[in-house]
Amino acid sequence: MDTQRKMYTFNHFYVMAEINMLKTEYHTPLLNINFMKKAFYIIPLLLVFISAAPVYAQDFTRSYVQDMRWGEDYNIYLTLTNDSGFVLKVDELYHPETLETGDGEETYTYYPVSLSGEFINELQQRLATQNQLEKTNQKSISYNTLWSSFHENLGGGWAHFVNCLLYSFETGNLHLNAPLMKRPQTNWRPVPVTESYLNTRKWEYYAPFDQGIAQREYRRRASENDLEDLRGVPQSFITLFMSTSQREYENLRAANASSLIAKIDLVKLLLGARYLGQAQISYVTTQALKSALDYSVYNLPSVILFDAFNAAVAMSLNETGYQVEYMLFTDEDSISDNEKSLRKQRILAIVENLNNQNRKTFENKLKTRYNEKANPS
C-alpha cells in the first residue's frame, strides 16, 4: 500500500468486506486483485498521527459533527466544527445486526466507532497519575488477566477493549508473533500432564498464530461449549477467521490487508487469552495503550446506520461507552417533529441499554477471570 493510502482511514476500524465476497473472491492461491479493490475502498478521511511518545500535558482535540445531510446520490455529507467536509458512502457504513438485548441478558454489543477526545484526554491523565504513583511505589499495575489489565490501564469496558485491540493490530503496534509472544522451546512436560499442556503443546506462540492450529482450537472449544472468551466478538469476525486458510492469511498479510488481518488476529488473541503470562499481558496492554495515545487528532466520529429507524447516527466512544453525537433520518422531510423526537428517544434508550449491558457483562467477566487466575484448579 503506497504512502498516500496509509494516510487515510475508513470509519476508524471497519472495512465493509462482506463474507460472501470474501468466499467467492479471495479463496484462490493468489489474492484476487478485484477483491483487493473492493475490500480496500477507502473513504478519504485524513489521518495525522501524533507523536508516539505520550505528552500528558497536551489535550487531545477533535472536531465534532456540525451538520449531516443526505445527498441526492444517497451518500451522507458531513460538516465538522472546523468547517471541513466529507462524503460517506452509505453502503460502506456499519449496519448493526441487532439493536436491543433482552432485559437482564448478559451480552456484549460491538460498534466500530472512534474514541472520543474526552476519553483520550482522560487516558493521558490516568497514565500520568499511574506513572507518578509507580515512581513513589504507591501502586503497581496488575497483569493478572488481559481483561483486568486493560480495564486498569485504559479504563472503559468491552467496547474499549475490542476497539483498542483492533486499532493496535491495524496500526501494526501489536503482533501475535512478536518476540514476547513466542513460547520457549523446551522438552519439559508436566507430571501429571495437564489439559492446558495438551491443548497448547504445538503452539509456537502464546496465542495460536497458525490458522490451522487456531481453527482446531476454536472447534475444540466450540464442541465443549467453552467460547466465553469470544463472547461479543461479531459473528462476521468469526466467519472470516474460520474461512481463511493459512495461505490466504499470509496473502492478506503480504497485501497489508490490515483491517481484515486485525479481525482474524483479534479472534486468535482471545483464543489464547487464558494462556497468557504476565509478560504477554503487559506487552498487549502496552501496545494497545500506545495505539490509543497515538490516536488521530482528525479522526472522525463514526456513522452507524439504524435501519429500523431510517437513521444515520454519528457516534464515538467515551469513558462510559457509546455516545450519540448527531442523528439524521432518511425520511426526515416527510415525518413530523413528534415522530423525529420519538425515534431519537428510542435510539438514545437503545444506546444506553447497550452501554449498561456491556458494562455489566464486562464487570462479571473481570470477577470471573480474576477468580480463575487467582484460584487455578
C-alpha positions as CSV (number, residue, x, y, z in Angstrom):
1,M,0.0,0.0,0.0
2,D,1.5,3.4,-1.0
3,T,2.4,6.1,1.4
4,Q,-0.6,8.3,0.4
5,R,-3.1,5.5,1.1
6,K,-1.7,4.9,4.5
7,M,-2.7,8.5,5.3
8,Y,-6.3,7.6,5.1
9,T,-8.7,5.7,7.3
10,F,-12.2,4.3,6.8
11,N,-14.6,4.7,9.7
12,H,-11.8,4.1,12.2
13,F,-11.7,0.2,12.2
14,Y,-14.2,-1.1,9.8
15,V,-13.7,-2.2,6.2
16,M,-17.0,-3.5,4.9
17,A,-15.8,-6.6,3.1
18,E,-18.8,-9.0,3.2
19,I,-18.2,-12.6,3.9
20,N,-19.9,-13.8,0.7
21,M,-17.5,-11.6,-1.3
22,L,-14.6,-13.0,0.7
23,K,-15.5,-16.6,0.0
24,T,-16.0,-16.0,-3.7
25,E,-13.1,-13.7,-4.5
26,Y,-10.2,-14.5,-2.2
27,H,-10.4,-18.2,-1.9
28,T,-7.7,-18.6,-4.6
29,P,-4.0,-19.4,-4.4
30,L,-3.2,-15.8,-5.2
31,L,-5.2,-12.9,-3.8
32,N,-7.7,-11.7,-6.3
33,I,-7.0,-8.1,-7.3
34,N,-10.7,-7.3,-7.7
35,F,-11.3,-8.3,-4.1
36,M,-8.5,-6.0,-3.0
37,K,-10.1,-3.1,-4.9
38,K,-13.4,-3.8,-3.2
39,A,-12.1,-4.5,0.3
40,F,-9.8,-1.5,0.4
41,Y,-12.1,1.2,-0.9
42,I,-11.1,3.9,1.5
43,I,-13.1,6.9,2.2
44,P,-10.6,9.8,2.2
45,L,-10.5,10.8,5.8
46,L,-7.2,12.4,6.6
47,L,-5.3,10.7,9.4
48,V,-2.5,12.6,11.0
49,F,-0.6,10.7,13.7
50,I,0.6,12.4,16.8
51,S,3.9,11.6,18.3
52,A,4.4,8.1,19.6
53,A,5.7,9.4,22.9
54,P,2.8,10.4,25.2
55,V,2.6,14.1,26.0
56,Y,0.4,14.2,29.1
57,A,0.0,17.9,29.3
58,Q,-1.3,18.3,25.7
59,D,-5.0,18.0,25.3
60,F,-6.4,15.8,22.5
61,T,-8.9,17.7,20.5
62,R,-11.2,16.5,17.7
63,S,-13.7,18.3,15.5
64,Y,-17.3,17.1,16.0
65,V,-20.2,16.9,13.7
66,Q,-21.8,20.3,13.0
67,D,-24.1,19.1,10.2
68,M,-25.2,15.9,8.4
69,R,-27.3,15.7,5.4
70,W,-28.4,13.2,2.7
71,G,-27.3,13.9,-0.8
72,E,-29.2,13.1,-4.0
73,D,-26.7,10.3,-4.5
74,Y,-27.9,8.8,-1.2
75,N,-24.5,9.5,0.4
76,I,-24.1,11.3,3.7
77,Y,-22.4,14.7,3.6
78,L,-20.7,15.6,6.9
79,T,-19.6,19.1,8.0
80,L,-17.4,19.3,11.1
81,T,-17.0,22.1,13.6
82,N,-13.7,23.0,11.9
83,D,-15.7,23.6,8.7
84,S,-14.1,20.6,6.9
85,G,-16.4,18.4,4.8
86,F,-16.5,14.7,4.0
87,V,-18.7,12.4,2.0
88,L,-19.6,8.9,3.4
89,K,-20.9,6.2,1.2
90,V,-23.9,4.6,2.8
91,D,-23.1,1.1,1.5
92,E,-19.7,1.3,3.3
93,L,-21.2,2.0,6.7
94,Y,-21.9,-0.4,9.6
95,H,-25.4,-1.8,10.0
96,P,-25.9,-3.4,13.4
97,E,-27.3,-6.9,13.2
98,T,-29.5,-6.4,16.3
99,L,-30.4,-3.2,18.2
100,E,-31.7,-4.4,21.5
101,T,-30.9,-7.1,24.1
102,G,-33.3,-8.8,26.5
103,D,-33.7,-7.4,30.0
104,G,-31.1,-9.0,32.3
105,E,-29.3,-10.7,29.4
106,E,-25.5,-10.8,29.7
107,T,-24.1,-9.9,26.3
108,Y,-21.8,-7.5,24.5
109,T,-22.6,-5.3,21.6
110,Y,-19.8,-4.1,19.4
111,Y,-19.9,-1.0,17.1
112,P,-16.9,0.1,15.2
113,V,-16.7,3.7,16.5
114,S,-13.8,6.1,17.1
115,L,-12.5,7.1,20.6
116,S,-13.8,10.4,21.8
117,G,-11.4,13.3,22.6
118,E,-12.6,13.2,26.2
119,F,-11.6,9.6,26.5
120,I,-8.1,10.2,25.1
121,N,-7.6,13.1,27.5
122,E,-8.8,11.1,30.5
123,L,-6.5,8.3,29.4
124,Q,-3.5,10.6,29.3
125,Q,-4.3,11.9,32.7
126,R,-4.8,8.4,34.1
127,L,-1.5,7.3,32.7
128,A,0.4,10.3,34.1
129,T,-1.2,9.6,37.6
130,Q,-0.3,5.9,37.4
131,N,3.3,6.6,36.4
132,Q,3.7,9.0,39.3
133,L,2.2,6.5,41.8
134,E,4.5,3.8,40.5
135,K,7.6,6.0,40.9
136,T,6.7,6.5,44.5
137,N,5.9,2.8,45.0
138,Q,2.3,3.6,45.9
139,K,0.7,1.5,43.2
140,S,1.7,-1.3,40.8
141,I,-0.2,-2.3,37.7
142,S,-1.8,-5.8,37.8
143,Y,-1.3,-8.1,34.8
144,N,-3.4,-10.9,36.2
145,T,-5.7,-11.2,33.2
146,L,-5.9,-9.5,29.9
147,W,-9.3,-8.0,30.7
148,S,-8.4,-6.7,34.2
149,S,-5.1,-5.2,32.8
150,F,-7.0,-3.4,30.1
151,H,-9.6,-2.1,32.5
152,E,-6.9,-0.9,34.9
153,N,-4.7,0.7,32.3
154,L,-7.2,2.1,29.8
155,G,-10.4,2.2,31.7
156,G,-13.7,1.7,30.0
157,G,-15.2,-1.8,29.2
158,W,-15.8,-4.3,26.5
159,A,-16.2,-1.7,23.6
160,H,-12.9,0.0,24.6
161,F,-11.2,-3.4,24.9
162,V,-12.2,-4.6,21.4
163,N,-11.8,-1.2,19.6
164,C,-8.3,-0.6,21.1
165,L,-7.2,-4.1,20.3
166,L,-8.4,-3.8,16.7
167,Y,-6.7,-0.4,16.3
168,S,-3.5,-1.9,17.8
169,F,-3.4,-4.7,15.2
170,E,-4.4,-2.3,12.4
171,T,-1.7,0.2,13.1
172,G,1.0,-2.5,13.4
173,N,1.7,-1.8,17.0
174,L,0.6,-5.3,18.2
175,H,1.7,-8.6,16.6
176,L,0.8,-12.1,17.7
177,N,4.3,-13.3,16.5
178,A,6.2,-10.6,18.4
179,P,9.3,-12.0,20.4
180,L,7.5,-11.5,23.7
181,M,4.6,-13.7,22.4
182,K,6.9,-16.6,21.5
183,R,6.8,-19.7,23.7
184,P,10.2,-21.0,24.9
185,Q,11.4,-24.2,23.2
186,T,11.6,-27.0,25.8
187,N,11.2,-30.7,26.2
188,W,9.6,-30.2,29.7
189,R,6.2,-31.7,30.3
190,P,4.2,-31.5,33.5
191,V,3.6,-34.6,35.7
192,P,0.8,-35.3,35.6
193,V,0.0,-34.0,32.2
194,T,-2.4,-31.1,32.3
195,E,-5.2,-30.2,30.0
196,S,-3.7,-26.8,29.2
197,Y,-0.4,-28.5,28.2
198,L,-2.2,-30.9,25.9
199,N,-4.1,-28.0,24.3
200,T,-1.2,-25.8,23.6
201,R,1.9,-28.1,23.3
202,K,2.0,-27.5,19.5
203,W,1.7,-23.7,19.7
204,E,4.7,-21.7,18.7
205,Y,3.3,-18.6,20.3
206,Y,1.2,-17.9,23.4
207,A,-1.8,-17.2,21.2
208,P,-2.3,-19.6,18.3
209,F,-0.7,-17.9,15.3
210,D,-1.1,-20.6,12.6
211,Q,-4.5,-20.6,11.1
212,G,-4.9,-24.4,11.1
213,I,-3.9,-24.7,14.8
214,A,-6.1,-21.7,15.8
215,Q,-9.1,-23.1,13.9
216,R,-8.7,-26.5,15.6
217,E,-8.6,-24.8,19.0
218,Y,-11.8,-22.9,18.1
219,R,-13.6,-26.1,17.0
220,R,-12.5,-27.8,20.2
221,R,-13.7,-25.0,22.4
222,A,-17.0,-24.8,20.5
223,S,-17.6,-28.6,20.9
224,E,-17.0,-28.1,24.7
225,N,-19.3,-25.1,24.8
226,D,-16.2,-23.1,26.0
227,L,-16.3,-19.9,24.0
228,E,-16.8,-17.4,26.8
229,D,-13.6,-15.5,25.9
230,L,-15.1,-14.8,22.5
231,R,-18.5,-13.7,23.7
232,G,-19.4,-10.5,21.9
233,V,-17.0,-10.8,19.1
234,P,-19.0,-10.1,15.9
235,Q,-20.0,-13.3,14.0
236,S,-18.5,-11.8,10.8
237,F,-15.1,-11.8,12.5
238,I,-15.5,-15.5,13.5
239,T,-16.7,-16.4,10.0
240,L,-13.8,-14.6,8.4
241,F,-11.3,-16.3,10.8
242,M,-12.8,-19.8,10.2
243,S,-13.0,-19.4,6.4
244,T,-9.4,-18.2,5.9
245,S,-6.7,-20.7,5.3
246,Q,-3.1,-20.2,6.4
247,R,-2.1,-19.5,2.8
248,E,-4.8,-16.9,2.4
249,Y,-3.9,-15.4,5.7
250,E,-0.3,-15.0,4.5
251,N,-1.5,-13.4,1.3
252,L,-3.6,-10.9,3.3
253,R,-0.5,-10.1,5.4
254,A,1.6,-9.6,2.3
255,A,-1.0,-7.3,0.8
256,N,-1.1,-5.3,4.0
257,A,-4.8,-6.0,4.4
258,S,-4.6,-4.6,8.0
259,S,-8.4,-4.4,8.7
260,L,-9.1,-8.0,7.7
261,I,-5.9,-9.3,9.5
262,A,-6.9,-7.3,12.6
263,K,-10.3,-9.1,12.8
264,I,-8.7,-12.5,12.4
265,D,-5.9,-11.8,14.9
266,L,-8.4,-10.5,17.5
267,V,-10.1,-13.9,17.4
268,K,-6.8,-15.7,17.8
269,L,-5.6,-13.5,20.6
270,L,-8.8,-14.1,22.6
271,L,-8.5,-17.9,22.0
272,G,-5.1,-17.7,23.6
273,A,-6.0,-15.1,26.3
274,R,-6.3,-17.7,29.1
275,Y,-2.8,-19.0,28.5
276,L,-1.1,-15.6,28.5
277,G,1.5,-14.9,31.2
278,Q,2.2,-11.5,32.8
279,A,4.9,-10.6,30.3
280,Q,2.5,-11.3,27.4
281,I,-0.4,-9.4,29.0
282,S,1.9,-6.5,29.7
283,Y,3.0,-6.4,26.1
284,V,-0.5,-6.5,24.7
285,T,-1.7,-3.8,27.1
286,T,1.2,-1.6,26.5
287,Q,0.8,-1.7,22.7
288,A,-2.9,-1.0,23.0
289,L,-2.2,2.0,25.2
290,K,0.4,3.3,22.8
291,S,-2.1,2.9,19.9
292,A,-4.8,4.8,21.8
293,L,-2.4,7.7,22.7
294,D,-1.2,7.8,19.1
295,Y,-4.8,8.3,18.0
296,S,-5.5,10.7,15.2
297,V,-6.4,14.3,16.1
298,Y,-8.5,14.4,12.9
299,N,-10.3,11.1,13.3
300,L,-14.0,11.5,12.5
301,P,-17.0,10.4,14.5
302,S,-18.2,7.1,13.1
303,V,-21.6,6.8,11.5
304,I,-23.7,3.8,12.3
305,L,-26.9,3.1,10.3
306,F,-30.0,2.2,12.4
307,D,-32.1,0.8,9.5
308,A,-35.2,0.2,11.7
309,F,-35.4,3.9,12.3
310,N,-34.2,5.1,8.9
311,A,-31.4,6.8,10.8
312,A,-27.7,7.6,10.4
313,V,-26.2,8.1,13.8
314,A,-22.8,9.7,14.3
315,M,-21.2,8.1,17.4
316,S,-18.0,7.9,19.4
317,L,-16.7,6.1,22.4
318,N,-16.2,7.9,25.7
319,E,-15.3,6.7,29.2
320,T,-18.8,5.3,29.9
321,G,-19.4,3.7,26.4
322,Y,-21.1,4.7,23.1
323,Q,-22.3,8.3,22.8
324,V,-24.5,9.8,20.2
325,E,-23.3,13.0,18.6
326,Y,-25.8,13.5,15.8
327,M,-28.8,11.9,14.2
328,L,-30.1,12.1,10.6
329,F,-33.2,10.5,9.2
330,T,-33.6,9.4,5.6
331,D,-37.3,10.5,5.6
332,E,-37.0,13.5,7.9
333,D,-38.7,15.8,5.3
334,S,-41.8,13.6,5.4
335,I,-42.2,12.9,9.2
336,S,-43.4,15.1,11.9
337,D,-41.3,16.7,14.6
338,N,-43.1,14.4,17.1
339,E,-42.0,11.3,15.2
340,K,-38.4,12.6,15.0
341,S,-38.4,13.1,18.7
342,L,-39.8,9.6,19.4
343,R,-37.2,8.0,17.2
344,K,-34.4,9.9,18.8
345,Q,-35.6,8.9,22.3
346,R,-35.8,5.2,21.1
347,I,-32.2,5.3,19.7
348,L,-30.8,7.0,22.8
349,A,-32.6,4.4,25.0
350,I,-31.1,1.6,22.9
351,V,-27.6,3.0,23.2
352,E,-28.0,3.5,26.9
353,N,-29.2,-0.1,27.3
354,L,-26.3,-1.4,25.2
355,N,-23.8,0.5,27.4
356,N,-25.4,-0.9,30.6
357,Q,-25.3,-4.4,29.3
358,N,-21.7,-4.1,28.1
359,R,-20.7,-2.7,31.4
360,K,-22.5,-5.3,33.5
361,T,-21.2,-8.3,31.4
362,F,-17.6,-6.9,31.4
363,E,-17.7,-6.4,35.2
364,N,-18.8,-10.0,35.6
365,K,-16.0,-11.2,33.3
366,L,-13.5,-9.3,35.4
367,K,-14.7,-11.0,38.5
368,T,-14.8,-14.5,37.0
369,R,-11.5,-14.4,35.2
370,Y,-9.7,-12.9,38.2
371,N,-11.0,-15.6,40.4
372,E,-9.9,-18.3,37.9
373,K,-6.4,-16.9,37.8
374,A,-6.1,-16.4,41.5
375,N,-7.5,-19.9,42.3
376,P,-6.5,-22.2,39.4
377,S,-7.9,-25.6,39.5
